């Protein structure tokens, strides 16, 4: 049976940590920052952690 290919688009967008959690960039932080308050901009700048229900599907797509 052939090997599972890595989903290259997903590989560029997420990172699996040493403990197995999946980090990603939060949506909405690309532009139009002047209309967002400082608290919201700070929250958007930090990495998000994916929910445990998504982790198994993500790891399969990454080939891990």
C-alpha positions, 0 to 999 in steps of 0.5 A: 500500500502506498504511503500517505501524502502530507497535505502541503497546504496544512503543513504551512499553516499549523505546527505540532508541538512536542507534547502533541498539541496543534498550534495555528495562527488566528483568523482576522489578524491580516488587515484593518487593525485600526478598527480593532481595539488593543485587547483584540489585537493582542489576542489575535497576535498569539498562537491558537491551540486546536481543539482535541476533536480536530487533532486526530484528523490534522495529524493524519493529514500531516502524516504523523 
